[in-house]
Amino acid sequence: MMVAMATHYNDVGAQVVYHVTSALQNPLSCNLVGESTYAYCLINPRVRDDKRTIIQHKRPILFSRYAYFYTYVVLAYKTRLQVHISLYSFYM
């Protein structure tokens, strides 16, 4: 891993990310991944050809349990979609 990082360190135009943690000895928490992604997007925003920022980044929403994620998806998307479908079928 270290040899690959050293070999590609000065490559022009290459953006390579090496994951150097393991599940048991050096765990990588979800919060650290989210914070690192957010910090990267703030430092390197997506820009157009004229150097204007395309989007403003918001903090990612991370859930510690799948049940919390599922509840969020149901409340944010599924319920709205079902209401939309029922109203559409009612008026057609």
PDB file of N, CA, C and O in Angstrom:
ATOM      1  N   MET A   1       0.825  -1.182   0.000  1.00  0.00           N
ATOM      2  CA  MET A   1       0.000   0.000   0.000  1.00  0.00           C
ATOM      3  C   MET A   1       0.871   1.247   0.000  1.00  0.00           C
ATOM      4  O   MET A   1       0.621   2.182  -0.760  1.00  0.00           O
ATOM      5  N   MET A   2       1.880   1.262   0.841  1.00  0.00           N
ATOM      6  CA  MET A   2       2.753   2.429   0.918  1.00  0.00           C
ATOM      7  C   MET A   2       3.536   2.628  -0.378  1.00  0.00           C
ATOM      8  O   MET A   2       3.766   3.764  -0.792  1.00  0.00           O
ATOM      9  N   VAL A   3       3.941   1.546  -1.014  1.00  0.00           N
ATOM     10  CA  VAL A   3       4.673   1.646  -2.276  1.00  0.00           C
ATOM     11  C   VAL A   3       3.767   2.230  -3.368  1.00  0.00           C
ATOM     12  O   VAL A   3       4.218   3.058  -4.160  1.00  0.00           O
ATOM     13  N   ALA A   4       2.505   1.812  -3.420  1.00  0.00           N
ATOM     14  CA  ALA A   4       1.574   2.342  -4.407  1.00  0.00           C
ATOM     15  C   ALA A   4       1.334   3.824  -4.178  1.00  0.00           C
ATOM     16  O   ALA A   4       1.247   4.587  -5.140  1.00  0.00           O
ATOM     17  N   MET A   5       1.225   4.246  -2.930  1.00  0.00           N
ATOM     18  CA  MET A   5       1.037   5.660  -2.630  1.00  0.00           C
ATOM     19  C   MET A   5       2.261   6.468  -3.042  1.00  0.00           C
ATOM     20  O   MET A   5       2.124   7.547  -3.617  1.00  0.00           O
ATOM     21  N   ALA A   6       3.440   5.965  -2.759  1.00  0.00           N
ATOM     22  CA  ALA A   6       4.662   6.679  -3.116  1.00  0.00           C
ATOM     23  C   ALA A   6       4.855   6.725  -4.628  1.00  0.00           C
ATOM     24  O   ALA A   6       5.350   7.721  -5.155  1.00  0.00           O
ATOM     25  N   THR A   7       4.476   5.674  -5.324  1.00  0.00           N
ATOM     26  CA  THR A   7       4.645   5.624  -6.777  1.00  0.00           C
ATOM     27  C   THR A   7       3.769   6.652  -7.478  1.00  0.00           C
ATOM     28  O   THR A   7       4.219   7.303  -8.421  1.00  0.00           O
ATOM     29  N   HIS A   8       2.535   6.807  -7.036  1.00  0.00           N
ATOM     30  CA  HIS A   8       1.583   7.684  -7.716  1.00  0.00           C
ATOM     31  C   HIS A   8       1.460   9.059  -7.071  1.00  0.00           C
ATOM     32  O   HIS A   8       0.527   9.799  -7.384  1.00  0.00           O
ATOM     33  N   TYR A   9       2.371   9.415  -6.189  1.00  0.00           N
ATOM     34  CA  TYR A   9       2.271  10.669  -5.443  1.00  0.00           C
ATOM     35  C   TYR A   9       2.324  11.886  -6.361  1.00  0.00           C
ATOM     36  O   TYR A   9       1.523  12.804  -6.188  1.00  0.00           O
ATOM     37  N   ASN A  10       3.227  11.928  -7.321  1.00  0.00           N
ATOM     38  CA  ASN A  10       3.411  13.101  -8.176  1.00  0.00           C
ATOM     39  C   ASN A  10       2.764  12.976  -9.551  1.00  0.00           C
ATOM     40  O   ASN A  10       3.098  13.750 -10.448  1.00  0.00           O
ATOM     41  N   ASP A  11       1.857  12.035  -9.743  1.00  0.00           N
ATOM     42  CA  ASP A  11       1.189  11.901 -11.039  1.00  0.00           C
ATOM     43  C   ASP A  11       0.348  13.141 -11.321  1.00  0.00           C
ATOM     44  O   ASP A  11      -0.386  13.617 -10.455  1.00  0.00           O
ATOM     45  N   VAL A  12       0.461  13.654 -12.531  1.00  0.00           N
ATOM     46  CA  VAL A  12      -0.285  14.845 -12.920  1.00  0.00           C
ATOM     47  C   VAL A  12      -1.731  14.462 -13.230  1.00  0.00           C
ATOM     48  O   VAL A  12      -1.980  13.537 -14.003  1.00  0.00           O
ATOM     49  N   GLY A  13      -2.672  15.168 -12.630  1.00  0.00           N
ATOM     50  CA  GLY A  13      -4.079  14.954 -12.908  1.00  0.00           C
ATOM     51  C   GLY A  13      -4.692  13.742 -12.238  1.00  0.00           C
ATOM     52  O   GLY A  13      -5.879  13.479 -12.429  1.00  0.00           O
ATOM     53  N   ALA A  14      -3.931  13.002 -11.466  1.00  0.00           N
ATOM     54  CA  ALA A  14      -4.470  11.804 -10.810  1.00  0.00           C
ATOM     55  C   ALA A  14      -4.964  12.155  -9.419  1.00  0.00           C
ATOM     56  O   ALA A  14      -4.233  12.739  -8.619  1.00  0.00           O
ATOM     57  N   GLN A  15      -6.189  11.802  -9.139  1.00  0.00           N
ATOM     58  CA  GLN A  15      -6.737  11.964  -7.799  1.00  0.00           C
ATOM     59  C   GLN A  15      -7.032  10.568  -7.272  1.00  0.00           C
ATOM     60  O   GLN A  15      -8.067   9.979  -7.585  1.00  0.00           O
ATOM     61  N   VAL A  16      -6.138  10.061  -6.491  1.00  0.00           N
ATOM     62  CA  VAL A  16      -6.237   8.694  -5.998  1.00  0.00           C
ATOM     63  C   VAL A  16      -6.374   8.738  -4.482  1.00  0.00           C
ATOM     64  O   VAL A  16      -5.620   9.432  -3.801  1.00  0.00           O
ATOM     65  N   VAL A  17      -7.334   7.996  -3.965  1.00  0.00           N
ATOM     66  CA  VAL A  17      -7.539   7.907  -2.532  1.00  0.00           C
ATOM     67  C   VAL A  17      -7.259   6.470  -2.111  1.00  0.00           C
ATOM     68  O   VAL A  17      -7.837   5.530  -2.658  1.00  0.00           O
ATOM     69  N   TYR A  18      -6.378   6.307  -1.145  1.00  0.00           N
ATOM     70  CA  TYR A  18      -6.056   4.979  -0.629  1.00  0.00           C
ATOM     71  C   TYR A  18      -6.703   4.813   0.737  1.00  0.00           C
ATOM     72  O   TYR A  18      -6.570   5.668   1.613  1.00  0.00           O
ATOM     73  N   HIS A  19      -7.392   3.719   0.902  1.00  0.00           N
ATOM     74  CA  HIS A  19      -8.049   3.403   2.165  1.00  0.00           C
ATOM     75  C   HIS A  19      -7.109   2.504   2.962  1.00  0.00           C
ATOM     76  O   HIS A  19      -6.859   1.366   2.566  1.00  0.00           O
ATOM     77  N   VAL A  20      -6.593   2.995   4.064  1.00  0.00           N
ATOM     78  CA  VAL A  20      -5.569   2.251   4.804  1.00  0.00           C
ATOM     79  C   VAL A  20      -6.045   1.838   6.194  1.00  0.00           C
ATOM     80  O   VAL A  20      -5.245   1.782   7.129  1.00  0.00           O
ATOM     81  N   THR A  21      -7.314   1.555   6.338  1.00  0.00           N
ATOM     82  CA  THR A  21      -7.797   1.087   7.630  1.00  0.00           C
ATOM     83  C   THR A  21      -8.351  -0.320   7.476  1.00  0.00           C
ATOM     84  O   THR A  21      -8.727  -0.744   6.383  1.00  0.00           O
ATOM     85  N   SER A  22      -8.391  -1.017   8.569  1.00  0.00           N
ATOM     86  CA  SER A  22      -8.993  -2.345   8.565  1.00  0.00           C
ATOM     87  C   SER A  22     -10.143  -2.352   9.568  1.00  0.00           C
ATOM     88  O   SER A  22     -10.250  -1.460  10.409  1.00  0.00           O
ATOM     89  N   ALA A  23     -10.973  -3.334   9.474  1.00  0.00           N
ATOM     90  CA  ALA A  23     -12.182  -3.372  10.288  1.00  0.00           C
ATOM     91  C   ALA A  23     -11.894  -3.577  11.769  1.00  0.00           C
ATOM     92  O   ALA A  23     -12.611  -3.033  12.608  1.00  0.00           O
ATOM     93  N   LEU A  24     -10.883  -4.334  12.108  1.00  0.00           N
ATOM     94  CA  LEU A  24     -10.658  -4.653  13.514  1.00  0.00           C
ATOM     95  C   LEU A  24      -9.574  -3.801  14.166  1.00  0.00           C
ATOM     96  O   LEU A  24      -9.767  -3.304  15.276  1.00  0.00           O
ATOM     97  N   GLN A  25      -8.454  -3.629  13.504  1.00  0.00           N
ATOM     98  CA  GLN A  25      -7.324  -2.969  14.154  1.00  0.00           C
ATOM     99  C   GLN A  25      -7.362  -1.445  14.064  1.00  0.00           C
ATOM    100  O   GLN A  25      -6.922  -0.761  14.987  1.00  0.00           O
ATOM    101  N   ASN A  26      -7.876  -0.916  12.976  1.00  0.00           N
ATOM    102  CA  ASN A  26      -7.893   0.528  12.793  1.00  0.00           C
ATOM    103  C   ASN A  26      -9.219   0.924  12.144  1.00  0.00           C
ATOM    104  O   ASN A  26      -9.246   1.274  10.964  1.00  0.00           O
ATOM    105  N   PRO A  27     -10.313   0.873  12.896  1.00  0.00           N
ATOM    106  CA  PRO A  27     -11.629   1.095  12.281  1.00  0.00           C
ATOM    107  C   PRO A  27     -11.821   2.549  11.846  1.00  0.00           C
ATOM    108  O   PRO A  27     -11.306   3.475  12.473  1.00  0.00           O
ATOM    109  N   LEU A  28     -12.556   2.722  10.787  1.00  0.00           N
ATOM    110  CA  LEU A  28     -12.888   4.037  10.256  1.00  0.00           C
ATOM    111  C   LEU A  28     -14.364   4.285  10.532  1.00  0.00           C
ATOM    112  O   LEU A  28     -15.225   3.566  10.025  1.00  0.00           O
ATOM    113  N   SER A  29     -14.657   5.301  11.334  1.00  0.00           N
ATOM    114  CA  SER A  29     -16.051   5.541  11.711  1.00  0.00           C
ATOM    115  C   SER A  29     -16.798   6.264  10.603  1.00  0.00           C
ATOM    116  O   SER A  29     -16.203   6.941   9.765  1.00  0.00           O
ATOM    117  N   CYS A  30     -18.107   6.105  10.620  1.00  0.00           N
ATOM    118  CA  CYS A  30     -18.960   6.764   9.629  1.00  0.00           C
ATOM    119  C   CYS A  30     -18.871   8.278   9.762  1.00  0.00           C
ATOM    120  O   CYS A  30     -18.885   8.989   8.757  1.00  0.00           O
ATOM    121  N   ASN A  31     -18.780   8.769  10.972  1.00  0.00           N
ATOM    122  CA  ASN A  31     -18.690  10.211  11.178  1.00  0.00           C
ATOM    123  C   ASN A  31     -17.419  10.776  10.566  1.00  0.00           C
ATOM    124  O   ASN A  31     -17.440  11.866   9.995  1.00  0.00           O
ATOM    125  N   LEU A  32     -16.318  10.052  10.676  1.00  0.00           N
ATOM    126  CA  LEU A  32     -15.068  10.514  10.093  1.00  0.00           C
ATOM    127  C   LEU A  32     -15.151  10.543   8.572  1.00  0.00           C
ATOM    128  O   LEU A  32     -14.619  11.458   7.944  1.00  0.00           O
ATOM    129  N   VAL A  33     -15.807   9.562   7.977  1.00  0.00           N
ATOM    130  CA  VAL A  33     -15.986   9.553   6.522  1.00  0.00           C
ATOM    131  C   VAL A  33     -16.841  10.747   6.094  1.00  0.00           C
ATOM    132  O   VAL A  33     -16.512  11.422   5.118  1.00  0.00           O
ATOM    133  N   GLY A  34     -17.915  11.010   6.801  1.00  0.00           N
ATOM    134  CA  GLY A  34     -18.787  12.129   6.479  1.00  0.00           C
ATOM    135  C   GLY A  34     -18.094  13.472   6.625  1.00  0.00           C
ATOM    136  O   GLY A  34     -18.215  14.338   5.759  1.00  0.00           O
ATOM    137  N   GLU A  35     -17.368  13.645   7.720  1.00  0.00           N
ATOM    138  CA  GLU A  35     -16.653  14.900   7.934  1.00  0.00           C
ATOM    139  C   GLU A  35     -15.544  15.093   6.907  1.00  0.00           C
ATOM    140  O   GLU A  35     -15.322  16.206   6.432  1.00  0.00           O
ATOM    141  N   SER A  36     -14.852  14.018   6.566  1.00  0.00           N
ATOM    142  CA  SER A  36     -13.784  14.116   5.575  1.00  0.00           C
ATOM    143  C   SER A  36     -14.339  14.449   4.197  1.00  0.00           C
ATOM    144  O   SER A  36     -13.756  15.251   3.467  1.00  0.00           O
ATOM    145  N   THR A  37     -15.457  13.839   3.841  1.00  0.00           N
ATOM    146  CA  THR A  37     -16.087  14.123   2.554  1.00  0.00           C
ATOM    147  C   THR A  37     -16.555  15.566   2.488  1.00  0.00           C
ATOM    148  O   THR A  37     -16.369  16.237   1.472  1.00  0.00           O
ATOM    149  N   TYR A  38     -17.155  16.043   3.556  1.00  0.00           N
ATOM    150  CA  TYR A  38     -17.627  17.420   3.601  1.00  0.00           C
ATOM    151  C   TYR A  38     -16.457  18.404   3.504  1.00  0.00           C
ATOM    152  O   TYR A  38     -16.532  19.389   2.769  1.00  0.00           O
ATOM    153  N   ALA A  39     -15.386  18.138   4.240  1.00  0.00           N
ATOM    154  CA  ALA A  39     -14.212  19.012   4.199  1.00  0.00           C
ATOM    155  C   ALA A  39     -13.587  19.020   2.803  1.00  0.00           C
ATOM    156  O   ALA A  39     -13.171  20.072   2.319  1.00  0.00           O
ATOM    157  N   TYR A  40     -13.520  17.868   2.161  1.00  0.00           N
ATOM    158  CA  TYR A  40     -12.973  17.796   0.807  1.00  0.00           C
ATOM    159  C   TYR A  40     -13.818  18.605  -0.177  1.00  0.00           C
ATOM    160  O   TYR A  40     -13.283  19.317  -1.027  1.00  0.00           O
ATOM    161  N   CYS A  41     -15.131  18.489  -0.053  1.00  0.00           N
ATOM    162  CA  CYS A  41     -16.016  19.214  -0.968  1.00  0.00           C
ATOM    163  C   CYS A  41     -15.960  20.720  -0.729  1.00  0.00           C
ATOM    164  O   CYS A  41     -16.162  21.497  -1.662  1.00  0.00           O
ATOM    165  N   LEU A  42     -15.692  21.141   0.493  1.00  0.00           N
ATOM    166  CA  LEU A  42     -15.538  22.569   0.753  1.00  0.00           C
ATOM    167  C   LEU A  42     -14.235  23.104   0.172  1.00  0.00           C
ATOM    168  O   LEU A  42     -14.197  24.212  -0.362  1.00  0.00           O
ATOM    169  N   ILE A  43     -13.175  22.320   0.276  1.00  0.00           N
ATOM    170  CA  ILE A  43     -11.873  22.746  -0.225  1.00  0.00           C
ATOM    171  C   ILE A  43     -11.825  22.672  -1.749  1.00  0.00           C
ATOM    172  O   ILE A  43     -11.246  23.550  -2.389  1.00  0.00           O
ATOM    173  N   ASN A  44     -12.419  21.646  -2.333  1.00  0.00           N
ATOM    174  CA  ASN A  44     -12.400  21.431  -3.786  1.00  0.00           C
ATOM    175  C   ASN A  44     -13.820  21.419  -4.340  1.00  0.00           C
ATOM    176  O   ASN A  44     -14.328  20.353  -4.689  1.00  0.00           O
ATOM    177  N   PRO A  45     -14.477  22.579  -4.430  1.00  0.00           N
ATOM    178  CA  PRO A  45     -15.860  22.582  -4.917  1.00  0.00           C
ATOM    179  C   PRO A  45     -15.939  22.293  -6.406  1.00  0.00           C
ATOM    180  O   PRO A  45     -14.979  22.506  -7.148  1.00  0.00           O
ATOM    181  N   ARG A  46     -17.101  21.804  -6.832  1.00  0.00           N
ATOM    182  CA  ARG A  46     -17.332  21.593  -8.264  1.00  0.00           C
ATOM    183  C   ARG A  46     -17.528  22.954  -8.912  1.00  0.00           C
ATOM    184  O   ARG A  46     -18.335  23.757  -8.446  1.00  0.00           O
ATOM    185  N   VAL A  47     -16.793  23.214  -9.983  1.00  0.00           N
ATOM    186  CA  VAL A  47     -16.871  24.514 -10.646  1.00  0.00           C
ATOM    187  C   VAL A  47     -17.103  24.332 -12.145  1.00  0.00           C
ATOM    188  O   VAL A  47     -16.801  23.285 -12.718  1.00  0.00           O
ATOM    189  N   ARG A  48     -17.649  25.385 -12.763  1.00  0.00           N
ATOM    190  CA  ARG A  48     -17.841  25.409 -14.208  1.00  0.00           C
ATOM    191  C   ARG A  48     -16.551  25.846 -14.875  1.00  0.00           C
ATOM    192  O   ARG A  48     -15.541  26.075 -14.210  1.00  0.00           O
ATOM    193  N   ASP A  49     -16.593  25.959 -16.194  1.00  0.00           N
ATOM    194  CA  ASP A  49     -15.415  26.409 -16.936  1.00  0.00           C
ATOM    195  C   ASP A  49     -15.025  27.835 -16.579  1.00  0.00           C
ATOM    196  O   ASP A  49     -13.848  28.189 -16.633  1.00  0.00           O
ATOM    197  N   ASP A  50     -16.004  28.654 -16.216  1.00  0.00           N
ATOM    198  CA  ASP A  50     -15.709  30.045 -15.861  1.00  0.00           C
ATOM    199  C   ASP A  50     -15.426  30.208 -14.363  1.00  0.00           C
ATOM    200  O   ASP A  50     -15.480  31.319 -13.836  1.00  0.00           O
ATOM    201  N   LYS A  51     -15.129  29.121 -13.695  1.00  0.00           N
ATOM    202  CA  LYS A  51     -14.722  29.081 -12.277  1.00  0.00           C
ATOM    203  C   LYS A  51     -15.817  29.480 -11.292  1.00  0.00           C
ATOM    204  O   LYS A  51     -15.513  29.862 -10.162  1.00  0.00           O
ATOM    205  N   ARG A  52     -17.083  29.399 -11.697  1.00  0.00           N
ATOM    206  CA  ARG A  52     -18.179  29.638 -10.760  1.00  0.00           C
ATOM    207  C   ARG A  52     -18.590  28.310 -10.129  1.00  0.00           C
ATOM    208  O   ARG A  52     -18.607  27.277 -10.799  1.00  0.00           O
ATOM    209  N   THR A  53     -18.914  28.341  -8.859  1.00  0.00           N
ATOM    210  CA  THR A  53     -19.306  27.132  -8.140  1.00  0.00           C
ATOM    211  C   THR A  53     -20.655  26.633  -8.644  1.00  0.00           C
ATOM    212  O   THR A  53     -21.584  27.419  -8.829  1.00  0.00           O
ATOM    213  N   ILE A  54     -20.759  25.328  -8.865  1.00  0.00           N
ATOM    214  CA  ILE A  54     -21.999  24.728  -9.371  1.00  0.00           C
ATOM    215  C   ILE A  54     -23.024  24.589  -8.257  1.00  0.00           C
ATOM    216  O   ILE A  54     -24.166  25.024  -8.403  1.00  0.00           O
ATOM    217  N   ILE A  55     -22.624  23.990  -7.153  1.00  0.00           N
ATOM    218  CA  ILE A  55     -23.561  23.762  -6.059  1.00  0.00           C
ATOM    219  C   ILE A  55     -22.931  24.164  -4.737  1.00  0.00           C
ATOM    220  O   ILE A  55     -21.709  24.141  -4.587  1.00  0.00           O
ATOM    221  N   GLN A  56     -23.762  24.530  -3.792  1.00  0.00           N
ATOM    222  CA  GLN A  56     -23.310  24.779  -2.433  1.00  0.00           C
ATOM    223  C   GLN A  56     -23.500  23.490  -1.641  1.00  0.00           C
ATOM    224  O   GLN A  56     -24.589  22.915  -1.643  1.00  0.00           O
ATOM    225  N   HIS A  57     -22.471  23.044  -0.979  1.00  0.00           N
ATOM    226  CA  HIS A  57     -22.524  21.766  -0.284  1.00  0.00           C
ATOM    227  C   HIS A  57     -23.148  21.909   1.096  1.00  0.00           C
ATOM    228  O   HIS A  57     -22.891  22.869   1.824  1.00  0.00           O
ATOM    229  N   LYS A  58     -23.966  20.937   1.430  1.00  0.00           N
ATOM    230  CA  LYS A  58     -24.547  20.848   2.764  1.00  0.00           C
ATOM    231  C   LYS A  58     -23.898  19.672   3.480  1.00  0.00           C
ATOM    232  O   LYS A  58     -23.311  18.792   2.850  1.00  0.00           O
ATOM    233  N   ARG A  59     -24.010  19.669   4.772  1.00  0.00           N
ATOM    234  CA  ARG A  59     -23.466  18.539   5.530  1.00  0.00           C
ATOM    235  C   ARG A  59     -24.251  17.281   5.202  1.00  0.00           C
ATOM    236  O   ARG A  59     -25.478  17.331   5.109  1.00  0.00           O
ATOM    237  N   PRO A  60     -23.569  16.151   5.023  1.00  0.00           N
ATOM    238  CA  PRO A  60     -24.290  14.908   4.738  1.00  0.00           C
ATOM    239  C   PRO A  60     -25.045  14.415   5.965  1.00  0.00           C
ATOM    240  O   PRO A  60     -24.621  14.632   7.100  1.00  0.00           O
ATOM    241  N   ILE A  61     -26.150  13.759   5.722  1.00  0.00           N
ATOM    242  CA  ILE A  61     -26.933  13.169   6.810  1.00  0.00           C
ATOM    243  C   ILE A  61     -26.469  11.729   6.971  1.00  0.00           C
ATOM    244  O   ILE A  61     -26.599  10.920   6.052  1.00  0.00           O
ATOM    245  N   LEU A  62     -25.931  11.417   8.133  1.00  0.00           N
ATOM    246  CA  LEU A  62     -25.456  10.062   8.415  1.00  0.00           C
ATOM    247  C   LEU A  62     -26.287   9.463   9.531  1.00  0.00           C
ATOM    248  O   LEU A  62     -26.636  10.146  10.494  1.00  0.00           O
ATOM    249  N   PHE A  63     -26.597   8.199   9.400  1.00  0.00           N
ATOM    250  CA  PHE A  63     -27.416   7.501  10.379  1.00  0.00           C
ATOM    251  C   PHE A  63     -26.606   6.383  11.007  1.00  0.00           C
ATOM    252  O   PHE A  63     -25.856   5.689  10.321  1.00  0.00           O
ATOM    253  N   SER A  64     -26.757   6.212  12.306  1.00  0.00           N
ATOM    254  CA  SER A  64     -26.021   5.163  12.999  1.00  0.00           C
ATOM    255  C   SER A  64     -26.682   3.795  12.869  1.00  0.00           C
ATOM    256  O   SER A  64     -26.031   2.771  13.076  1.00  0.00           O
ATOM    257  N   ARG A  65     -27.942   3.772  12.534  1.00  0.00           N
ATOM    258  CA  ARG A  65     -28.665   2.511  12.382  1.00  0.00           C
ATOM    259  C   ARG A  65     -29.486   2.535  11.094  1.00  0.00           C
ATOM    260  O   ARG A  65     -29.930   3.588  10.637  1.00  0.00           O
ATOM    261  N   TYR A  66     -29.674   1.353  10.527  1.00  0.00           N
ATOM    262  CA  TYR A  66     -30.461   1.240   9.300  1.00  0.00           C
ATOM    263  C   TYR A  66     -31.911   1.634   9.545  1.00  0.00           C
ATOM    264  O   TYR A  66     -32.559   2.195   8.661  1.00  0.00           O
ATOM    265  N   ALA A  67     -32.421   1.349  10.726  1.00  0.00           N
ATOM    266  CA  ALA A  67     -33.819   1.688  11.028  1.00  0.00           C
ATOM    267  C   ALA A  67     -34.038   3.197  10.970  1.00  0.00           C
ATOM    268  O   ALA A  67     -35.087   3.646  10.508  1.00  0.00           O
ATOM    269  N   TYR A  68     -33.074   3.980  11.426  1.00  0.00           N
ATOM    270  CA  TYR A  68     -33.186   5.436  11.355  1.00  0.00           C
ATOM    271  C   TYR A  68     -33.179   5.897   9.900  1.00  0.00           C
ATOM    272  O   TYR A  68     -33.944   6.783   9.521  1.00  0.00           O
ATOM    273  N   PHE A  69     -32.317   5.296   9.092  1.00  0.00           N
ATOM    274  CA  PHE A  69     -32.259   5.626   7.674  1.00  0.00           C
ATOM    275  C   PHE A  69     -33.578   5.289   6.988  1.00  0.00           C
ATOM    276  O   PHE A  69     -34.103   6.089   6.214  1.00  0.00           O
ATOM    277  N   TYR A  70     -34.107   4.116   7.271  1.00  0.00           N
ATOM    278  CA  TYR A  70     -35.362   3.686   6.657  1.00  0.00           C
ATOM    279  C   TYR A  70     -36.506   4.621   7.049  1.00  0.00           C
ATOM    280  O   TYR A  70     -37.321   4.989   6.203  1.00  0.00           O
ATOM    281  N   THR A  71     -36.571   5.004   8.314  1.00  0.00           N
ATOM    282  CA  THR A  71     -37.601   5.933   8.771  1.00  0.00           C
ATOM    283  C   THR A  71     -37.479   7.270   8.060  1.00  0.00           C
ATOM    284  O   THR A  71     -38.489   7.851   7.663  1.00  0.00           O
ATOM    285  N   TYR A  72     -36.269   7.763   7.893  1.00  0.00           N
ATOM    286  CA  TYR A  72     -36.053   9.019   7.187  1.00  0.00           C
ATOM    287  C   TYR A  72     -36.527   8.926   5.737  1.00  0.00           C
ATOM    288  O   TYR A  72     -37.185   9.839   5.238  1.00  0.00           O
ATOM    289  N   VAL A  73     -36.198   7.839   5.070  1.00  0.00           N
ATOM    290  CA  VAL A  73     -36.602   7.669   3.673  1.00  0.00           C
ATOM    291  C   VAL A  73     -38.118   7.601   3.555  1.00  0.00           C
ATOM    292  O   VAL A  73     -38.699   8.205   2.653  1.00  0.00           O
ATOM    293  N   VAL A  74     -38.755   6.877   4.451  1.00  0.00           N
ATOM    294  CA  VAL A  74     -40.219   6.772   4.415  1.00  0.00           C
ATOM    295  C   VAL A  74     -40.849   8.140   4.631  1.00  0.00           C
ATOM    296  O   VAL A  74     -41.765   8.518   3.901  1.00  0.00           O
ATOM    297  N   LEU A  75     -40.372   8.887   5.622  1.00  0.00           N
ATOM    298  CA  LEU A  75     -40.971  10.188   5.908  1.00  0.00           C
ATOM    299  C   LEU A  75     -40.656  11.224   4.842  1.00  0.00           C
ATOM    300  O   LEU A  75     -41.510  12.043   4.501  1.00  0.00           O
ATOM    301  N   ALA A  76     -39.447  11.198   4.315  1.00  0.00           N
ATOM    302  CA  ALA A  76     -39.036  12.232   3.371  1.00  0.00           C
ATOM    303  C   ALA A  76     -39.494  11.960   1.945  1.00  0.00           C
ATOM    304  O   ALA A  76     -39.801  12.902   1.214  1.00  0.00           O
ATOM    305  N   TYR A  77     -39.548  10.709   1.536  1.00  0.00           N
ATOM    306  CA  TYR A  77     -39.800  10.414   0.127  1.00  0.00           C
ATOM    307  C   TYR A  77     -41.021   9.542  -0.127  1.00  0.00           C
ATOM    308  O   TYR A  77     -41.876   9.890  -0.940  1.00  0.00           O
ATOM    309  N   LYS A  78     -41.105   8.420   0.559  1.00  0.00           N
ATOM    310  CA  LYS A  78     -42.140   7.442   0.237  1.00  0.00           C
ATOM    311  C   LYS A  78     -43.538   7.982   0.510  1.00  0.00           C
ATOM    312  O   LYS A  78     -44.441   7.794  -0.305  1.00  0.00           O
ATOM    313  N   THR A  79     -43.727   8.637   1.625  1.00  0.00           N
ATOM    314  CA  THR A  79     -45.041   9.175   1.967  1.00  0.00           C
ATOM    315  C   THR A  79     -45.476  10.222   0.949  1.00  0.00           C
ATOM    316  O   THR A  79     -46.618  10.215   0.489  1.00  0.00           O
ATOM    317  N   ARG A  80     -44.555  11.126   0.599  1.00  0.00           N
ATOM    318  CA  ARG A  80     -44.865  12.146  -0.404  1.00  0.00           C
ATOM    319  C   ARG A  80     -45.207  11.527  -1.746  1.00  0.00           C
ATOM    320  O   ARG A  80     -46.136  11.970  -2.422  1.00  0.00           O
ATOM    321  N   LEU A  81     -44.466  10.514  -2.128  1.00  0.00           N
ATOM    322  CA  LEU A  81     -44.704   9.850  -3.405  1.00  0.00           C
ATOM    323  C   LEU A  81     -46.064   9.155  -3.414  1.00  0.00           C
ATOM    324  O   LEU A  81     -46.783   9.221  -4.411  1.00  0.00           O
ATOM    325  N   GLN A  82     -46.421   8.497  -2.327  1.00  0.00           N
ATOM    326  CA  GLN A  82     -47.711   7.821  -2.268  1.00  0.00           C
ATOM    327  C   GLN A  82     -48.869   8.814  -2.306  1.00  0.00           C
ATOM    328  O   GLN A  82     -49.897   8.538  -2.925  1.00  0.00           O
ATOM    329  N   VAL A  83     -48.718   9.961  -1.654  1.00  0.00           N
ATOM    330  CA  VAL A  83     -49.761  10.990  -1.707  1.00  0.00           C
ATOM    331  C   VAL A  83     -49.889  11.511  -3.125  1.00  0.00           C
ATOM    332  O   VAL A  83     -50.999  11.697  -3.624  1.00  0.00           O
ATOM    333  N   HIS A  84     -48.763  11.748  -3.775  1.00  0.00           N
ATOM    334  CA  HIS A  84     -48.777  12.236  -5.150  1.00  0.00           C
ATOM    335  C   HIS A  84     -49.463  11.238  -6.091  1.00  0.00           C
ATOM    336  O   HIS A  84     -50.261  11.633  -6.940  1.00  0.00           O
ATOM    337  N   ILE A  85     -49.159   9.971  -5.942  1.00  0.00           N
ATOM    338  CA  ILE A  85     -49.759   8.934  -6.795  1.00  0.00           C
ATOM    339  C   ILE A  85     -51.255   8.835  -6.537  1.00  0.00           C
ATOM    340  O   ILE A  85     -52.036   8.712  -7.480  1.00  0.00           O
ATOM    341  N   SER A  86     -51.663   8.885  -5.282  1.00  0.00           N
ATOM    342  CA  SER A  86     -53.094   8.773  -4.986  1.00  0.00           C
ATOM    343  C   SER A  86     -53.861   9.988  -5.504  1.00  0.00           C
ATOM    344  O   SER A  86     -54.979   9.841  -5.997  1.00  0.00           O
ATOM    345  N   LEU A  87     -53.279  11.187  -5.402  1.00  0.00           N
ATOM    346  CA  LEU A  87     -53.942  12.372  -5.942  1.00  0.00           C
ATOM    347  C   LEU A  87     -53.999  12.325  -7.464  1.00  0.00           C
ATOM    348  O   LEU A  87     -54.992  12.744  -8.058  1.00  0.00           O
ATOM    349  N   TYR A  88     -52.962  11.828  -8.090  1.00  0.00           N
ATOM    350  CA  TYR A  88     -52.938  11.727  -9.536  1.00  0.00           C
ATOM    351  C   TYR A  88     -53.996  10.743 -10.028  1.00  0.00           C
ATOM    352  O   TYR A  88     -54.687  11.009 -11.011  1.00  0.00           O
ATOM    353  N   SER A  89     -54.119   9.611  -9.347  1.00  0.00           N
ATOM    354  CA  SER A  89     -55.120   8.625  -9.766  1.00  0.00           C
ATOM    355  C   SER A  89     -56.540   9.110  -9.463  1.00  0.00           C
ATOM    356  O   SER A  89     -57.481   8.739 -10.164  1.00  0.00           O
ATOM    357  N   PHE A  90     -56.698   9.924  -8.437  1.00  0.00           N
ATOM    358  CA  PHE A  90     -58.005  10.468  -8.089  1.00  0.00           C
ATOM    359  C   PHE A  90     -58.506  11.438  -9.163  1.00  0.00           C
ATOM    360  O   PHE A  90     -59.689  11.439  -9.500  1.00  0.00           O
ATOM    361  N   TYR A  91     -57.603  12.257  -9.695  1.00  0.00           N
ATOM    362  CA  TYR A  91     -58.001  13.246 -10.685  1.00  0.00           C
ATOM    363  C   TYR A  91     -58.038  12.727 -12.101  1.00  0.00           C
ATOM    364  O   TYR A  91     -58.498  13.438 -12.994  1.00  0.00           O
ATOM    365  N   MET A  92     -57.574  11.524 -12.342  1.00  0.00           N
ATOM    366  CA  MET A  92     -57.577  10.968 -13.693  1.00  0.00           C
ATOM    367  C   MET A  92     -58.741  10.102 -13.917  1.00  0.00           C
ATOM    368  O   MET A  92     -58.899   9.550 -15.006  1.00  0.00           O
TER     369      MET A  92
END
